[in-house]
Amino acid sequence: MWVLIVSELLVFGAGLAVFMFLRLMDPAGFAEAQTHLHRTGAGIGTVVLVTSGWLAALAAHSTDRVWRCRALLAGATLLGAVFMGIKGQEWADLFAQGISFETHVFFTFSFMLTGFHAAHVIAGMLLLAFVAIRPTPSNVEVGAAFWHMVDLVWILVFPVVYLL
């Protein structure tokens, strides 16, 4: 799992580095494109995702009480779904405005970064649900480690895409 986590962090890091480099080439275009994003929703999504990470951490320390551990994992998974709902609303609004991957390089990379992150959120939700079936200490630790990687990536993506 740690090899996967490190490799995913490197992939996201490369994507963020390219995004920031392209921003230097067209700061005005990036600033204008960024105004179409839902910053408040992304901020709320950040709180939701970090809270889900906290629940996953609590689950990792609750494996001696199976039902509590399962409830915490379910809560983390549910908050992951809330995050996906927020992200889905933003994407639907952008598409309704006629904004797509081809509108501007900002959107090409913001859709790529947030979409790749969304795929990891979904994978993490499935992993947490699977781990909840058999919440052994090692299973929960692995699931929580992946979920924390998902959190960390968003904590990097959020300021770069939404705030800078």
C-alpha positions as a Python dict, from the first residue, in 0.01 Angstrom:
ca = {
    (1, 'M'): (0, 0, 0),
    (2, 'W'): (281, 243, 81),
    (3, 'V'): (430, 201, -267),
    (4, 'L'): (89, 283, -416),
    (5, 'I'): (44, 584, -187),
    (6, 'V'): (388, 726, -267),
    (7, 'S'): (341, 671, -641),
    (8, 'E'): (1, 841, -633),
    (9, 'L'): (146, 1137, -443),
    (10, 'L'): (417, 1167, -709),
    (11, 'V'): (159, 1161, -990),
    (12, 'F'): (-51, 1429, -821),
    (13, 'G'): (261, 1631, -744),
    (14, 'A'): (361, 1625, -1110),
    (15, 'G'): (13, 1733, -1216),
    (16, 'L'): (13, 2020, -967),
    (17, 'A'): (362, 2127, -1078),
    (18, 'V'): (251, 2141, -1443),
    (19, 'F'): (-63, 2332, -1341),
    (20, 'M'): (142, 2591, -1152),
    (21, 'F'): (390, 2622, -1440),
    (22, 'L'): (107, 2682, -1689),
    (23, 'R'): (-40, 2941, -1451),
    (24, 'L'): (287, 3136, -1478),
    (25, 'M'): (244, 3143, -1857),
    (26, 'D'): (-111, 3291, -1841),
    (27, 'P'): (-185, 3442, -1499),
    (28, 'A'): (-474, 3658, -1623),
    (29, 'G'): (-642, 3370, -1805),
    (30, 'F'): (-608, 3143, -1503),
    (31, 'A'): (-743, 3413, -1269),
    (32, 'E'): (-1047, 3470, -1490),
    (33, 'A'): (-1113, 3099, -1535),
    (34, 'Q'): (-1084, 3043, -1161),
    (35, 'T'): (-1376, 3280, -1096),
    (36, 'H'): (-1611, 3015, -1237),
    (37, 'L'): (-1521, 2763, -966),
    (38, 'H'): (-1726, 2711, -651),
    (39, 'R'): (-1474, 2817, -388),
    (40, 'T'): (-1721, 2803, -101),
    (41, 'G'): (-1835, 2455, -199),
    (42, 'A'): (-1474, 2343, -232),
    (43, 'G'): (-1400, 2486, 112),
    (44, 'I'): (-1697, 2302, 261),
    (45, 'G'): (-1583, 1989, 76),
    (46, 'T'): (-1241, 2028, 234),
    (47, 'V'): (-1391, 2034, 584),
    (48, 'V'): (-1610, 1733, 497),
    (49, 'L'): (-1315, 1534, 361),
    (50, 'V'): (-1085, 1618, 653),
    (51, 'T'): (-1363, 1521, 895),
    (52, 'S'): (-1398, 1189, 715),
    (53, 'G'): (-1023, 1138, 758),
    (54, 'W'): (-1064, 1203, 1130),
    (55, 'L'): (-1336, 935, 1143),
    (56, 'A'): (-1106, 691, 961),
    (57, 'A'): (-830, 765, 1214),
    (58, 'L'): (-1072, 703, 1501),
    (59, 'A'): (-1171, 376, 1335),
    (60, 'A'): (-807, 269, 1325),
    (61, 'H'): (-798, 314, 1702),
    (62, 'S'): (-1129, 134, 1757),
    (63, 'T'): (-1064, -206, 1605),
    (64, 'D'): (-1115, -368, 1946),
    (65, 'R'): (-1482, -261, 1926),
    (66, 'V'): (-1600, -395, 1590),
    (67, 'W'): (-1934, -215, 1572),
    (68, 'R'): (-1781, 121, 1666),
    (69, 'C'): (-1507, 69, 1409),
    (70, 'R'): (-1763, -19, 1141),
    (71, 'A'): (-1976, 284, 1229),
    (72, 'L'): (-1673, 514, 1204),
    (73, 'L'): (-1576, 364, 868),
    (74, 'A'): (-1934, 403, 748),
    (75, 'G'): (-1929, 766, 860),
    (76, 'A'): (-1602, 828, 676),
    (77, 'T'): (-1747, 664, 364),
    (78, 'L'): (-2068, 866, 389),
    (79, 'L'): (-1873, 1191, 417),
    (80, 'G'): (-1675, 1083, 110),
    (81, 'A'): (-2008, 1057, -72),
    (82, 'V'): (-2104, 1405, 51),
    (83, 'F'): (-1773, 1536, -87),
    (84, 'M'): (-1849, 1369, -421),
    (85, 'G'): (-2194, 1528, -425),
    (86, 'I'): (-2042, 1872, -375),
    (87, 'K'): (-1788, 1810, -650),
    (88, 'G'): (-2059, 1670, -879),
    (89, 'Q'): (-2271, 1984, -834),
    (90, 'E'): (-1976, 2203, -924),
    (91, 'W'): (-1896, 2002, -1236),
    (92, 'A'): (-2262, 2001, -1344),
    (93, 'D'): (-2275, 2379, -1304),
    (94, 'L'): (-1954, 2427, -1503),
    (95, 'F'): (-2082, 2204, -1784),
    (96, 'A'): (-2416, 2393, -1779),
    (97, 'Q'): (-2219, 2716, -1833),
    (98, 'G'): (-2064, 2558, -2142),
    (99, 'I'): (-1729, 2512, -1969),
    (100, 'S'): (-1544, 2194, -2060),
    (101, 'F'): (-1196, 2048, -2076),
    (102, 'E'): (-1138, 2244, -2396),
    (103, 'T'): (-1252, 2589, -2273),
    (104, 'H'): (-911, 2691, -2136),
    (105, 'V'): (-599, 2508, -2021),
    (106, 'F'): (-699, 2599, -1663),
    (107, 'F'): (-1010, 2383, -1699),
    (108, 'T'): (-819, 2105, -1874),
    (109, 'F'): (-596, 2069, -1571),
    (110, 'S'): (-849, 2151, -1301),
    (111, 'F'): (-1089, 1888, -1440),
    (112, 'M'): (-798, 1644, -1471),
    (113, 'L'): (-674, 1703, -1116),
    (114, 'T'): (-1014, 1707, -949),
    (115, 'G'): (-1140, 1418, -1162),
    (116, 'F'): (-838, 1203, -1080),
    (117, 'H'): (-887, 1294, -716),
    (118, 'A'): (-1257, 1203, -741),
    (119, 'A'): (-1159, 862, -877),
    (120, 'H'): (-940, 816, -571),
    (121, 'V'): (-1224, 924, -342),
    (122, 'I'): (-1447, 659, -498),
    (123, 'A'): (-1172, 397, -470),
    (124, 'G'): (-1116, 498, -107),
    (125, 'M'): (-1487, 474, -30),
    (126, 'L'): (-1495, 123, -175),
    (127, 'L'): (-1183, 31, 22),
    (128, 'L'): (-1329, 164, 348),
    (129, 'A'): (-1654, -25, 285),
    (130, 'F'): (-1461, -344, 213),
    (131, 'V'): (-1245, -298, 524),
    (132, 'A'): (-1561, -249, 734),
    (133, 'I'): (-1665, -604, 646),
    (134, 'R'): (-1355, -741, 819),
    (135, 'P'): (-1214, -463, 1035),
    (136, 'T'): (-891, -620, 1156),
    (137, 'P'): (-628, -376, 1282),
    (138, 'S'): (-411, -422, 971),
    (139, 'N'): (-706, -389, 731),
    (140, 'V'): (-829, -71, 895),
    (141, 'E'): (-479, 74, 907),
    (142, 'V'): (-430, 14, 534),
    (143, 'G'): (-772, 160, 450),
    (144, 'A'): (-715, 463, 671),
    (145, 'A'): (-367, 519, 521),
    (146, 'F'): (-515, 528, 170),
    (147, 'W'): (-795, 759, 288),
    (148, 'H'): (-540, 994, 446),
    (149, 'M'): (-355, 1005, 113),
    (150, 'V'): (-683, 1112, -49),
    (151, 'D'): (-717, 1385, 216),
    (152, 'L'): (-358, 1500, 171),
    (153, 'V'): (-395, 1524, -205),
    (154, 'W'): (-708, 1738, -168),
    (155, 'I'): (-534, 1962, 86),
    (156, 'L'): (-276, 2025, -188),
    (157, 'V'): (-521, 2051, -481),
    (158, 'F'): (-765, 2284, -305),
    (159, 'P'): (-534, 2584, -256),
    (160, 'V'): (-353, 2542, -589),
    (161, 'V'): (-669, 2515, -801),
    (162, 'Y'): (-917, 2722, -599),
    (163, 'L'): (-724, 2982, -401),
    (164, 'L'): (-393, 3083, -564),
}
